[in-house]
Amino acid sequence: MKILLLGYGKMGKTIEKIAIERGHNIAFIIDKEDQELFEQISDQNVDVAIEFSQPDAATANLLKCFSKKIPVVSGTTGWLGQLETVKNACLNEDGTFFYASNFSLGVNIFFKINRFLARVMNQFPDYKVSMEEIHHTEKKDAPSGTAITLAEGIMEQNNKIQKWVDQTTTHKNEVGIVSKRIDKVPGTHTVQYTSPIDDIEIKHTAHSRHGFALGAVLVAEWVVDKKGILGMDDYLNF
């Protein structure tokens, strides 16, 4: 499989290593200084793009791939205000767009547990829900995309929760997310329900970037012959 890597930070380098180990060819690497390379790519020399760039570059990268009929697997967070624009562009080009805020199998199991717990806790209004996420100091966006996905899962299942906020909050109709940045932490997410009687807590701790990167490569292998807007529920058949 011929892969276009969009973004060549630590995640991009990890994806490159895993892809090569799995027998794939990194056909092109485009970082923010190499945008002119887009003129050379086509669906003849690239089978799929894996996009882990920066929030301010993601939308343009994705649109360029759709225009060249290249399927895209994207894990960049912090740009989702443009998500509908990107989805519409993909559909207009009869393209392929697979987006996930996190490609780790463990995190996606955690997403399911989070939604199940939120549905159960909908019956118990005495509990106040809150979240904490911890990442390395080089992460640009806060809260993390994973934390936002967790908050959206809670809101889908609990009709009393109306929004998330990027701070602690005493309002029972809000999910307060506390974001911390600590050197060399790959990612830790905690969801806590607190009452005067007791606390209930679920937590996912990543030990390295390997699980995220491997998941992205596995999805890229799966997505090359698919069309439309896809996500981890499609890949994992949850």
C-alpha positions in Angstrom: 0.0 0.0 0.0 1.3 3.5 -1.0 0.8 5.9 1.9 0.8 9.7 2.0 1.8 10.9 5.5 0.3 14.4 6.3 2.2 15.7 9.3 5.6 14.5 10.5 5.6 15.1 14.2 6.1 12.3 16.8 2.8 10.6 15.7 3.7 10.8 12.0 7.1 9.2 12.7 5.5 6.4 14.8 3.0 5.8 12.0 5.8 5.7 9.4 7.7 3.1 11.5 4.7 0.8 12.0 3.6 1.1 8.3 7.0 0.1 7.0 7.1 -2.8 9.5 3.8 -3.9 8.1 5.2 -3.9 4.5 3.8 -0.6 3.3 5.5 2.1 1.3 5.6 5.7 2.5 5.2 7.4 -0.9 5.2 11.0 0.3 5.6 12.9 3.5 4.0 16.4 3.6 4.6 18.6 6.5 3.9 22.3 6.8 7.1 23.2 4.9 6.4 20.8 2.0 3.0 21.9 0.7 4.4 22.0 -2.9 4.5 18.2 -2.9 0.7 18.1 -3.3 1.3 19.0 -7.0 3.0 15.6 -7.4 0.5 13.3 -5.7 -2.5 11.6 -7.3 -4.6 8.5 -6.9 -2.1 6.7 -9.1 0.8 7.1 -6.8 -1.0 7.2 -3.4 -3.5 4.6 -2.1 -4.4 6.4 1.1 -3.4 9.4 3.2 -3.0 9.3 7.0 -3.4 12.8 8.4 -1.9 13.8 11.8 -0.9 17.4 11.1 -1.7 20.6 13.0 -5.2 22.0 13.6 -4.5 25.1 11.4 -3.4 22.8 8.5 -5.9 19.9 8.7 -8.8 21.3 6.7 -6.7 22.4 3.7 -4.9 19.1 3.7 -8.1 17.1 3.7 -9.7 19.2 0.9 -6.7 18.7 -1.3 -6.8 15.0 -0.9 -10.5 14.8 -1.7 -9.9 16.8 -4.9 -7.3 14.2 -5.9 -9.6 11.3 -5.1 -7.3 10.0 -2.3 -9.0 8.4 0.7 -8.1 10.0 4.0 -7.7 8.7 7.5 -7.5 11.7 9.9 -6.7 11.9 13.6 -5.9 15.6 14.0 -7.9 17.3 16.6 -8.6 21.0 17.4 -10.1 21.9 14.0 -13.6 20.3 14.2 -15.4 23.7 13.7 -14.8 22.9 10.0 -16.0 19.3 10.2 -19.2 19.9 8.3 -17.3 21.7 5.5 -14.9 18.8 5.2 -17.7 16.2 5.2 -19.6 18.0 2.5 -16.5 18.3 0.4 -15.8 14.6 0.7 -19.3 13.7 -0.3 -19.3 16.1 -3.2 -16.1 14.5 -4.5 -17.5 10.9 -3.9 -14.5 10.6 -1.6 -13.6 8.7 1.6 -13.1 10.4 4.9 -12.4 8.4 8.1 -12.1 10.5 11.2 -11.4 9.5 14.8 -10.3 11.6 17.7 -8.5 8.5 18.9 -7.5 5.3 17.0 -6.6 3.2 20.1 -8.7 0.1 20.5 -8.7 0.6 24.3 -9.9 4.1 24.0 -12.8 3.1 21.8 -13.8 0.5 24.3 -13.6 3.2 26.9 -15.9 5.4 24.7 -18.5 2.6 24.8 -18.2 2.1 28.6 -18.5 5.9 29.0 -21.8 6.0 27.0 -23.2 3.0 28.9 -22.4 4.6 32.2 -23.9 7.9 31.2 -27.1 6.2 30.2 -27.3 4.5 33.6 -26.4 7.7 35.5 -29.2 9.5 33.7 -31.5 7.9 36.3 -29.5 9.3 39.3 -29.5 13.1 39.3 -27.6 13.4 42.6 -24.4 12.6 40.8 -22.4 15.4 39.2 -20.2 14.4 36.3 -16.7 15.9 35.6 -13.7 15.0 33.5 -9.9 15.4 33.6 -7.5 14.9 30.7 -3.7 14.9 30.9 -1.4 15.0 27.9 2.2 15.9 27.0 3.3 19.5 26.9 3.6 19.5 23.1 -0.1 18.9 22.5 -1.5 22.1 20.9 -5.3 21.8 21.7 -7.2 21.6 24.9 -9.4 19.9 25.8 -8.2 16.9 23.8 -10.3 15.5 21.0 -10.7 12.3 23.1 -12.1 14.4 26.0 -14.5 16.1 23.7 -15.7 12.8 22.3 -16.2 11.5 25.8 -18.2 14.6 26.7 -20.3 14.3 23.6 -21.0 10.7 24.5 -22.2 11.7 27.9 -24.5 14.4 26.4 -26.0 11.9 23.9 -27.0 9.5 26.7 -27.9 11.9 29.5 -30.6 14.4 28.6 -29.8 16.6 31.7 -26.3 17.5 30.4 -26.5 20.3 27.8 -22.9 21.2 27.1 -19.2 20.8 28.1 -17.0 23.6 29.4 -13.2 23.9 29.5 -13.1 24.4 33.3 -14.5 23.1 36.5 -18.2 23.9 37.0 -20.9 23.5 39.7 -23.7 23.4 37.2 -25.3 20.0 36.9 -26.2 20.5 33.3 -22.6 20.9 32.3 -19.6 18.6 32.0 -16.5 20.4 33.3 -13.3 19.3 31.6 -10.0 20.1 33.4 -7.0 19.9 31.0 -3.4 19.4 32.3 -0.2 19.3 30.3 2.7 17.3 31.8 5.9 16.3 30.1 5.9 12.9 28.4 2.4 11.9 29.3 0.8 10.1 26.2 -2.8 10.5 27.4 -4.9 9.9 30.5 -8.7 10.5 30.6 -10.9 10.2 33.7 -14.7 10.5 34.0 -16.0 10.9 37.5 -19.5 11.0 38.9 -19.6 12.6 42.4 -22.3 12.6 45.0 -22.5 13.3 48.8 -22.5 9.5 49.3 -19.8 8.2 47.0 -17.9 8.6 43.7 -17.9 6.5 40.6 -14.8 6.8 38.3 -13.7 5.3 35.0 -10.2 5.9 33.6 -8.1 5.2 30.6 -4.3 5.5 30.7 -2.2 5.2 27.5 1.4 4.0 28.0 2.7 5.2 24.6 1.7 6.5 21.2 2.0 3.0 19.7 -1.6 2.0 20.2 -2.8 5.2 18.5 -0.4 4.8 15.6 -1.1 1.1 15.0 -4.8 1.8 15.0 -4.4 4.4 12.3 -2.4 2.1 10.1 -4.9 -0.8 10.5 -7.8 1.6 9.6 -5.8 2.8 6.5 -5.5 -0.8 5.4 -9.2 -1.3 5.8 -10.5 1.9 4.3 -8.9 2.0 0.9 -11.8 0.3 -0.9 -14.6 2.2 1.1 -16.5 5.3 0.3 -18.2 8.0 2.4 -17.9 9.3 5.9 -16.6 6.6 8.3 -15.5 6.2 11.9 -14.3 3.8 14.5 -17.8 2.3 15.1 -17.7 1.3 11.4 -14.3 -0.3 11.6 -14.8 -2.1 14.9 -18.4 -3.1 14.1 -19.6 -2.0 17.5 
